Amino acid sequence: MAPEHTRCAPERPSYSQAVSKSLFDKVWDTHSVRELPNGQTQLFIGLHLIHEVTSPQAFAMLRERGLEVRFPERTFATVDHIIPTQSQARPLADDLAESMMVALERNTQQRGIPLFDPESGDQGIVHVVGPELGLTQPGMTIACGDSHTSTHGAFGAVAFGIGTSQVRDILATQCLSLDRLKVRRIEVTGALRPGVYAKDVILSIIRRLGVKGGVGHAYEYAGDVVDAMSLEQRMTLCNMSIEGGARVGYVNPDEKTFEYLRGRRYAPQGDAFDRAVEWWRSMASDPDAAYADRITIDGNVIEPTVTWGINPGQNIGVNENIPLLSDVPDDERPGFAEALDHMQLRAGQAIVGTPINVAFIGSCTNGRLSDLREAAEVAKRGHVAANVKALVVPGSQDVARQAEAEGLDEIFRAAGFEWRKAGCSMCLAMNPDKLKGDELCASSSNRNFKGRQGSPMGRTLLMSPVMVAAAALDGKVVDAREYL
């Protein structure tokens, strides 16, 4: 039987005859406990995901106050940020990483919280594990002490990244105090051309709206392009809502959502699943729902996209040149100059041909099975350039098993890529996978901030897994469509 938190009670009201609302407003209102004197909402959190980095301090705060975990059956833990992707033998070689592992093991065991560690066979990046196990479901409120919790919005959930003190609050009360967000509907129309993926779509949205454009907003993604996406592609889209300044990103649930969840371990089973689908469907935005504003993006013109700077909004199509200073608004010029200086690039320079030192395929953005399949299609057409170190890191142990069953690991190894164990790896370098000196990395991850990949001088170009694979083979940025 599925755990209590995954049961969608049929007595919950359908919104089909109610006042027209967006999914965000329906989920918010359903989970609202009360309005607080400061104007915030006390919001019940249906699913709480934790990992080894932001939870130890939160559990320590509970112990200091003599508090218990209020609903341990609604919390699930995994290890991802600090776990090595080569040897995971215990004790871990890094003393700090080992101490964080021990703390998570102790805290979850004492509080009766399930832990997906390497021995469980279910370990992986928290935003990969939650969906693949069926923990993530439409109509939920979800929170995790990680900024990219918005990933879970791909299923029609309202998912928040939170800080350590809020992790403490949920453990103790299962509630958060939050300001209600405005909802912006972003419609991506038309159809993507071959060689263009969800990563290119979200980078294009961030380029247009800016890295602060979504502050105070939830982004609802819609349109023909989004409808055509698989759930894994939608997860990539929602994952980087945070890089656009939004607190939440989501896609309305549809038949693809329901079929993805059918039969997964923590999803409702049998007749309960059919009842759940009825309720999930009712939570989708009404056709005449009101929004703060609407944005339309033409999917037909989106190209494979590459960042050139030090924030995800500093990006261009693969066949474009870096902007000229005269094309940059006055208030953005200091950041423009800083980015060029750090990246060792020039205004007006073509991004194609930029040499790389490292290629990284993985992360909660692009470490799923479909990402690896697409990258393998490129990898089998050549060999990693002699001057490039190339890593492929599955997002979870389950992704790794499926990829290995399909022989994808052999394709990557034959092409000169390193095939690693599941984890966050080089996305944020809280583990041994780090850049050295001013190495430049073609990365399928989500952030290109200074120092993000482990070296203060390290440089990052964000792009799709297919683009990373092509750059690894050529030793420089190329249009991956040449390989497809």
C-alpha positions as CSV (number, residue, x, y, z in Angstrom):
1,M,0.0,0.0,0.0
2,A,1.3,3.5,-0.8
3,P,2.3,5.7,2.1
4,E,-0.3,8.0,3.5
5,H,1.2,11.1,1.9
6,T,0.6,9.7,-1.6
7,R,-3.1,8.9,-1.2
8,C,-5.2,11.4,-3.0
9,A,-8.5,11.2,-1.1
10,P,-11.5,11.1,-3.4
11,E,-13.5,13.3,-1.1
12,R,-11.3,16.3,-2.0
13,P,-13.4,18.7,-4.1
14,S,-13.1,18.9,-7.8
15,Y,-12.4,22.4,-9.1
16,S,-14.2,21.8,-12.4
17,Q,-17.2,23.8,-11.2
18,A,-15.4,26.3,-9.0
19,V,-14.3,29.8,-9.7
20,S,-11.7,29.7,-12.5
21,K,-8.2,29.3,-11.1
22,S,-4.6,28.4,-12.1
23,L,-3.1,25.2,-10.8
24,F,-0.9,27.3,-8.5
25,D,-3.9,28.9,-6.8
26,K,-5.8,25.6,-6.5
27,V,-2.8,23.9,-4.9
28,W,-2.1,26.9,-2.6
29,D,-5.7,27.1,-1.5
30,T,-6.0,23.4,-0.9
31,H,-2.9,23.4,1.4
32,S,-3.5,26.7,3.1
33,V,-3.8,26.2,6.9
34,R,-4.5,29.9,7.8
35,E,-3.5,33.4,6.9
36,L,-0.9,34.8,9.3
37,P,-1.0,38.4,10.8
38,N,2.0,39.4,8.6
39,G,0.0,38.5,5.5
40,Q,1.8,35.3,4.8
41,T,0.1,31.9,4.4
42,Q,0.8,29.0,6.6
43,L,1.1,26.3,4.0
44,F,0.9,22.6,4.6
45,I,3.7,20.7,2.8
46,G,2.6,17.3,1.4
47,L,6.1,15.9,0.6
48,H,9.4,16.9,2.2
49,L,12.7,15.7,0.6
50,I,16.0,16.0,2.4
51,H,19.6,15.4,1.7
52,E,22.9,15.4,3.5
53,V,23.9,19.1,3.1
54,T,21.0,21.1,4.5
55,S,19.5,18.7,7.0
56,P,22.1,18.2,9.7
57,Q,21.7,21.6,11.2
58,A,17.9,21.4,11.0
59,F,17.9,18.1,13.0
60,A,20.3,19.7,15.5
61,M,17.9,22.6,16.0
62,L,15.1,20.1,16.7
63,R,17.3,18.4,19.3
64,E,18.1,21.7,21.0
65,R,14.4,22.4,21.3
66,G,13.3,18.9,22.2
67,L,11.1,18.6,19.2
68,E,10.1,15.5,17.2
69,V,9.6,15.2,13.5
70,R,5.8,15.8,13.1
71,F,5.1,13.5,10.1
72,P,8.1,11.3,9.4
73,E,6.1,9.4,6.7
74,R,6.1,12.6,4.6
75,T,9.8,13.0,4.6
76,F,12.3,11.1,2.4
77,A,16.1,11.4,2.3
78,T,18.8,10.7,-0.2
79,V,22.5,11.5,-0.6
80,D,23.7,13.4,-3.6
81,H,25.7,16.5,-3.2
82,I,28.8,15.2,-1.4
83,I,28.8,11.6,-2.6
84,P,31.8,10.7,-4.7
85,T,31.1,9.4,-8.2
86,Q,34.1,7.1,-8.3
87,S,34.7,5.0,-5.2
88,Q,31.8,5.2,-2.7
89,A,33.5,2.8,-0.2
90,R,33.0,3.8,3.4
91,P,34.3,5.6,5.2
92,L,34.4,8.2,2.4
93,A,37.8,9.6,1.6
94,D,36.7,13.2,2.5
95,D,36.2,13.5,6.3
96,L,33.6,16.2,6.0
97,A,31.6,14.2,3.5
98,E,31.8,11.1,5.7
99,S,30.6,13.1,8.7
100,M,27.6,14.4,6.7
101,M,26.7,10.9,5.6
102,V,26.9,9.6,9.2
103,A,24.7,12.5,10.4
104,L,22.1,11.8,7.8
105,E,22.1,8.1,8.6
106,R,21.8,8.7,12.3
107,N,19.0,11.4,11.9
108,T,16.9,9.3,9.5
109,Q,17.2,6.1,11.5
110,Q,16.3,7.9,14.8
111,R,13.3,9.6,13.3
112,G,12.0,6.7,11.2
113,I,12.6,8.5,7.8
114,P,13.4,6.4,4.7
115,L,16.9,6.9,3.4
116,F,17.9,6.2,-0.2
117,D,21.6,5.6,0.3
118,P,24.0,3.7,-2.1
119,E,23.2,0.4,-0.5
120,S,19.5,0.8,-1.0
121,G,19.8,0.7,-4.8
122,D,17.6,3.9,-5.0
123,Q,20.2,6.5,-4.3
124,G,20.5,9.5,-6.6
125,I,20.0,13.2,-7.0
126,V,17.0,14.2,-5.0
127,H,15.1,15.8,-8.0
128,V,15.7,12.6,-10.0
129,V,14.8,10.1,-7.3
130,G,11.6,11.8,-6.2
131,P,9.9,11.5,-9.6
132,E,11.2,8.1,-10.6
133,L,9.9,6.5,-7.4
134,G,6.5,8.1,-7.8
135,L,6.8,10.3,-4.7
136,T,6.3,13.4,-6.8
137,Q,2.6,13.7,-7.8
138,P,0.3,16.4,-9.2
139,G,-1.5,18.7,-6.8
140,M,1.2,18.4,-4.1
141,T,3.1,21.0,-2.2
142,I,6.7,19.8,-2.1
143,A,9.7,21.3,-0.4
144,C,13.4,20.5,-0.2
145,G,16.5,22.3,1.0
146,D,17.8,22.7,-2.5
147,S,17.1,25.6,-4.9
148,H,16.2,23.3,-7.8
149,T,13.2,21.8,-6.1
150,S,11.1,23.6,-8.8
151,T,12.0,20.5,-11.0
152,H,9.0,18.6,-9.4
153,G,6.6,21.2,-10.9
154,A,6.9,19.2,-14.2
155,F,4.2,16.9,-12.6
156,G,1.8,19.7,-11.7
157,A,3.1,20.1,-8.2
158,V,4.0,23.4,-6.5
159,A,7.6,22.8,-5.3
160,F,9.8,25.2,-3.3
161,G,13.5,25.3,-2.6
162,I,14.0,26.3,1.0
163,G,16.8,27.1,3.5
164,T,18.0,25.1,6.5
165,S,15.7,27.0,9.0
166,Q,12.7,26.1,6.8
167,V,13.8,22.5,6.7
168,R,13.7,22.6,10.5
169,D,10.2,24.2,10.4
170,I,8.8,21.5,8.1
171,L,10.3,18.7,10.2
172,A,8.7,20.1,13.3
173,T,5.4,21.3,11.9
174,Q,5.0,20.1,8.3
175,C,4.2,23.7,7.4
176,L,5.9,26.8,5.9
177,S,5.1,30.4,6.1
178,L,5.2,31.9,2.6
179,D,4.1,34.9,0.6
180,R,1.7,34.0,-2.2
181,L,3.2,34.3,-5.6
182,K,1.9,35.9,-8.8
183,V,1.5,33.5,-11.7
184,R,3.0,34.2,-15.2
185,R,2.0,31.9,-18.0
186,I,4.7,31.3,-20.5
187,E,3.5,29.7,-23.8
188,V,6.1,28.2,-26.1
189,T,4.4,27.9,-29.5
190,G,5.1,26.0,-32.7
191,A,7.6,23.0,-32.7
192,L,11.2,22.6,-31.8
193,R,13.5,21.8,-34.7
194,P,15.7,18.7,-34.6
195,G,18.7,19.1,-32.3
196,V,16.9,21.6,-30.0
197,Y,15.9,20.5,-26.5
198,A,14.2,21.6,-23.3
199,K,17.5,23.0,-22.1
200,D,17.6,25.3,-25.1
201,V,14.0,26.4,-24.4
202,I,14.6,27.4,-20.8
203,L,17.9,29.2,-21.6
204,S,16.0,31.1,-24.3
205,I,13.3,32.1,-21.8
206,I,15.8,33.3,-19.3
207,R,17.6,35.3,-21.9
208,R,14.4,37.0,-22.8
209,L,12.9,37.6,-19.4
210,G,16.2,38.0,-17.4
211,V,17.6,36.3,-14.4
212,K,15.5,38.5,-12.1
213,G,12.4,38.5,-14.4
214,G,10.6,35.9,-12.3
215,V,11.1,37.4,-8.9
216,G,7.8,37.0,-6.9
217,H,6.4,34.7,-9.6
218,A,5.5,31.2,-10.3
219,Y,6.0,30.3,-13.9
220,E,3.3,28.2,-15.6
221,Y,4.8,26.6,-18.8
222,A,2.4,25.8,-21.6
223,G,1.9,25.8,-25.4
224,D,2.4,23.2,-28.1
225,V,6.1,22.8,-27.5
226,V,5.6,22.1,-23.8
227,D,2.6,19.8,-24.5
228,A,4.9,17.8,-26.9
229,M,7.6,17.4,-24.3
230,S,8.2,14.2,-22.3
231,L,8.1,14.4,-18.5
232,E,11.9,14.3,-18.4
233,Q,12.1,17.3,-20.7
234,R,9.5,19.1,-18.6
235,M,11.6,18.5,-15.6
236,T,14.6,20.2,-17.3
237,L,12.3,23.1,-18.1
238,C,11.0,23.5,-14.6
239,N,14.4,22.9,-13.0
240,M,15.9,26.1,-14.3
241,S,12.9,28.3,-13.4
242,I,15.1,29.4,-10.4
243,E,17.8,30.7,-12.8
244,G,15.1,33.0,-14.2
245,G,14.3,34.4,-10.7
246,A,11.0,32.5,-10.3
247,R,10.3,30.6,-7.0
248,V,8.2,27.9,-8.7
249,G,7.8,26.5,-12.2
250,Y,5.2,24.0,-13.3
251,V,3.4,22.3,-16.1
252,N,-0.2,21.3,-15.9
253,P,-0.7,17.5,-15.5
254,D,-1.9,15.6,-18.5
255,E,-2.1,12.0,-19.8
256,K,1.7,11.8,-20.1
257,T,1.9,12.7,-16.5
258,F,-0.5,10.0,-15.4
259,E,1.2,7.3,-17.5
260,Y,4.6,8.3,-16.2
261,L,3.4,7.7,-12.6
262,R,1.3,4.6,-13.3
263,G,2.9,1.6,-11.4
264,R,5.6,3.5,-9.7
265,R,6.4,2.4,-6.2
266,Y,5.0,5.3,-4.1
267,A,2.2,6.2,-6.5
268,P,-1.4,5.1,-5.7
269,Q,-2.1,1.6,-7.0
270,G,-5.2,-0.1,-8.6
271,D,-8.5,1.7,-8.2
272,A,-6.8,4.3,-6.0
273,F,-4.7,5.3,-9.0
274,D,-7.8,5.9,-11.1
275,R,-9.4,8.0,-8.3
276,A,-6.1,9.9,-8.0
277,V,-6.0,10.7,-11.7
278,E,-9.5,12.1,-11.5
279,W,-8.4,14.5,-8.7
280,W,-5.1,15.3,-10.4
281,R,-6.9,16.2,-13.6
282,S,-9.2,18.6,-11.7
283,M,-6.2,20.5,-10.3
284,A,-5.0,21.6,-13.8
285,S,-5.4,25.3,-14.6
286,D,-8.9,26.2,-15.8
287,P,-9.0,27.4,-19.4
288,D,-10.1,30.9,-18.4
289,A,-7.8,31.2,-15.3
290,A,-6.4,34.7,-14.7
291,Y,-2.7,35.3,-14.7
292,A,-0.5,38.3,-13.7
293,D,0.7,38.3,-17.3
294,R,1.3,36.0,-20.3
295,I,4.4,35.6,-22.4
296,T,4.7,33.9,-25.8
297,I,7.9,32.4,-27.0
298,D,8.2,31.1,-30.6
299,G,9.6,27.6,-30.4
300,N,10.3,27.4,-34.1
301,V,13.2,29.9,-33.9
302,I,15.0,28.5,-30.9
303,E,18.5,27.2,-31.6
304,P,20.9,25.1,-29.6
305,T,21.9,27.5,-26.9
306,V,25.2,28.2,-25.1
307,T,25.9,30.5,-22.2
308,W,29.0,32.7,-22.7
309,G,29.0,34.6,-19.3
310,I,28.7,34.1,-15.6
311,N,24.9,33.9,-15.2
312,P,22.5,31.7,-17.2
313,G,20.9,34.7,-18.9
314,Q,24.1,35.5,-20.6
315,N,23.5,33.1,-23.5
316,I,23.3,33.0,-27.3
317,G,22.3,30.6,-30.0
318,V,25.2,28.4,-31.1
319,N,25.5,30.3,-34.4
320,E,25.4,33.8,-32.8
321,N,28.2,36.0,-31.7
322,I,28.7,37.3,-28.1
323,P,27.0,40.8,-28.0
324,L,28.8,44.0,-28.6
325,L,29.1,46.5,-25.8
326,S,26.9,48.9,-27.8
327,D,24.1,46.2,-27.7
328,V,24.1,46.0,-23.9
329,P,21.9,48.3,-21.7
330,D,23.9,50.8,-19.6
331,D,23.0,49.2,-16.3
332,E,24.2,45.8,-17.5
333,R,27.6,46.9,-18.9
334,P,29.6,46.4,-15.7
335,G,28.4,42.8,-15.4
336,F,29.0,42.3,-19.1
337,A,32.6,43.4,-18.8
338,E,33.1,41.3,-15.7
339,A,31.7,38.2,-17.5
340,L,34.0,38.7,-20.6
341,D,37.0,39.2,-18.4
342,H,36.3,36.0,-16.3
343,M,35.5,33.9,-19.3
344,Q,38.5,35.1,-21.3
345,L,36.2,35.9,-24.2
346,R,35.7,39.0,-26.4
347,A,32.6,41.1,-27.4
348,G,31.5,40.1,-30.9
349,Q,33.3,36.8,-30.8
350,A,31.6,33.7,-32.2
351,I,30.9,31.1,-29.5
352,V,31.5,28.2,-32.0
353,G,35.1,27.2,-31.9
354,T,35.7,28.1,-28.2
355,P,38.1,25.4,-26.9
356,I,37.1,23.4,-23.8
357,N,39.0,21.4,-21.3
358,V,36.3,19.4,-19.6
359,A,32.9,18.0,-20.6
360,F,30.2,17.2,-18.0
361,I,27.0,15.3,-18.7
362,G,24.8,15.0,-15.7
363,S,23.0,16.9,-12.8
364,C,19.4,17.3,-11.8
365,T,18.9,19.3,-14.9
366,N,20.1,16.8,-17.5
367,G,21.1,13.5,-15.8
368,R,18.1,11.4,-16.8
369,L,17.9,8.4,-19.1
370,S,16.6,10.4,-22.1
371,D,19.5,12.9,-21.7
372,L,22.0,10.0,-21.8
373,R,20.4,8.4,-24.8
374,E,20.5,11.6,-26.8
375,A,24.1,12.3,-25.8
376,A,25.1,8.7,-26.7
377,E,23.8,9.2,-30.2
378,V,26.6,11.8,-30.6
379,A,29.2,10.0,-28.6
380,K,29.1,6.9,-30.8
381,R,30.1,9.0,-33.8
382,G,33.6,9.8,-32.6
383,H,36.1,9.9,-29.8
384,V,36.7,12.5,-27.0
385,A,39.4,15.0,-28.1
386,A,42.9,14.3,-26.6
387,N,42.9,17.5,-24.5
388,V,39.4,17.0,-23.0
389,K,38.3,15.2,-19.8
390,A,34.8,14.0,-20.3
391,L,32.4,12.7,-17.5
392,V,29.0,11.1,-17.7
393,V,27.2,10.9,-14.4
394,P,23.8,9.3,-14.2
395,G,21.3,11.1,-12.0
396,S,20.4,8.0,-10.0
397,Q,21.3,4.4,-9.5
398,D,18.1,3.5,-11.4
399,V,19.1,5.7,-14.4
400,A,22.5,4.0,-14.3
401,R,21.0,0.5,-14.3
402,Q,18.7,1.3,-17.3
403,A,21.5,3.0,-19.2
404,E,23.8,0.0,-18.7
405,A,21.0,-2.4,-19.7
406,E,20.8,-0.5,-23.0
407,G,24.6,-0.5,-23.4
408,L,24.9,3.3,-23.2
409,D,27.8,3.0,-20.7
410,E,29.7,1.0,-23.3
411,I,29.1,3.6,-26.0
412,F,30.4,6.4,-23.7
413,R,33.4,4.4,-22.6
414,A,34.3,3.4,-26.2
415,A,34.2,7.1,-27.1
416,G,36.6,8.1,-24.3
417,F,34.1,9.3,-21.7
418,E,34.3,8.3,-18.0
419,W,31.2,6.5,-16.8
420,R,30.6,7.4,-13.1
421,K,28.3,6.5,-10.2
422,A,25.2,8.5,-9.4
423,G,25.5,11.9,-7.8
424,C,25.5,15.7,-8.3
425,S,29.1,15.5,-9.3
426,M,30.6,18.5,-11.1
427,C,27.4,20.6,-11.1
428,L,28.4,22.2,-7.8
429,A,31.7,20.6,-6.8
430,M,30.8,19.7,-3.2
431,N,32.6,16.4,-4.0
432,P,35.9,15.4,-5.7
433,D,34.6,16.3,-9.2
434,K,36.0,19.9,-9.6
435,L,37.5,22.1,-12.2
436,K,41.2,23.0,-11.8
437,G,42.7,26.5,-12.4
438,D,40.9,28.3,-15.3
439,E,39.7,25.1,-17.1
440,L,36.7,25.7,-19.3
441,C,33.8,23.1,-18.9
442,A,31.0,22.4,-21.4
443,S,28.3,21.4,-18.9
444,S,24.8,20.2,-19.0
445,S,24.1,21.5,-15.5
446,N,22.2,24.7,-14.4
447,R,24.6,27.3,-13.2
448,N,27.7,29.0,-14.6
449,F,28.5,31.3,-11.6
450,K,32.1,32.0,-10.8
451,G,33.5,29.1,-8.7
452,R,30.4,27.0,-9.1
453,Q,32.4,24.0,-10.4
454,G,35.1,24.1,-7.8
455,S,37.7,26.6,-9.0
456,P,37.5,30.4,-8.5
457,M,39.0,30.7,-11.9
458,G,37.0,27.9,-13.5
459,R,34.8,28.7,-16.5
460,T,31.5,27.1,-17.4
461,L,29.5,27.0,-20.6
462,L,25.9,25.7,-20.1
463,M,24.4,23.7,-22.9
464,S,22.3,20.6,-23.6
465,P,23.8,17.1,-23.2
466,V,23.9,16.6,-26.9
467,M,25.9,19.9,-27.3
468,V,28.2,18.8,-24.5
469,A,28.9,15.4,-26.2
470,A,29.6,17.2,-29.5
471,A,32.0,19.6,-27.8
472,A,33.8,16.7,-26.1
473,L,34.4,15.1,-29.4
474,D,35.6,18.2,-31.2
475,G,37.5,19.7,-28.2
476,K,35.6,23.0,-28.8
477,V,32.0,24.3,-29.0
478,V,30.3,23.1,-32.2
479,D,26.7,22.9,-33.5
480,A,25.7,19.4,-32.4
481,R,23.3,19.2,-35.3
482,E,26.3,18.3,-37.5
483,Y,26.4,15.0,-35.7
484,L,22.7,14.2,-35.8
